[in-house]
Amino acid sequence: MWVELGRGGVRDPAPRRVANRLYERYRNWLASLVSDGIAAGEFDADVDPAAVADLAISMLDGAGVRA
């Protein structure tokens, strides 16, 4: 689904807007999980939740493309 949505968004702004909105929600959700982990002492306090979310999304997307 993600690949098709991204591919469609290359030429058509409508799917691009949908993909951007979904990725933003996904990123925010992952960052909130990391923030909760920081608050619980499961992650170091100097961890950047947004950076970790971006890295996780990149790795998951890459794994999805390879699958």
NUTOR-838038 format. One record per residue (C-alpha): x, y, z. Coordinates in steps of 0.25 Angstrom, whole numbers, padded with zeros to 4 digits, always signed. Each point is the difference from the previous one (the first is absolute). Layout:
XYZ...
***
This chain:
+0000+0000+0000+0011+0010+0004+0008-0002-0013-0013+0002-0009-0004+0012+0008+0014+0006-0001+0001-0004-0015-0014+0007-0003+0005+0012+0007+0011+0003-0009-0009+0005-0011-0013+0003+0008-0001+0009+0012-0012-0006+0006+0007-0014+0004+0012+0008+0004-0008+0008+0010-0006-0013+0005+0014-0006+0001+0006+0012+0007-0012+0000+0010+0002-0014+0003+0015+0000+0002-0002+0012+0009-0010-0007+0009+0009-0012+0000+0013+0008+0003-0008+0007+0012-0005-0013+0005+0014-0006+0000+0006+0012+0006-0010+0000+0011+0004-0014+0004+0014+0004+0001-0003+0012+0008-0008-0010+0010+0012-0009+0000+0009+0012+0004-0010+0004+0011+0000-0015+0005+0015+0000+0000+0000-0011-0011+0008+0010-0009+0011+0010+0003-0005+0014+0002+0009+0005-0011-0007-0008-0011-0008+0008-0010-0013-0006-0002-0003+0006-0014+0014-0005-0005-0003-0014+0006-0013+0000-0007+0006+0004-0013+0010-0010+0001-0010-0011+0003-0009+0004-0011+0012+0000-0010+0004-0014+0004-0014-0006+0000-0003+0006-0014+0013-0005-0005-0003-0014+0005-0014+0001-0006+0006+0003-0013+0010-0011+0000-0011-0010+0004
***
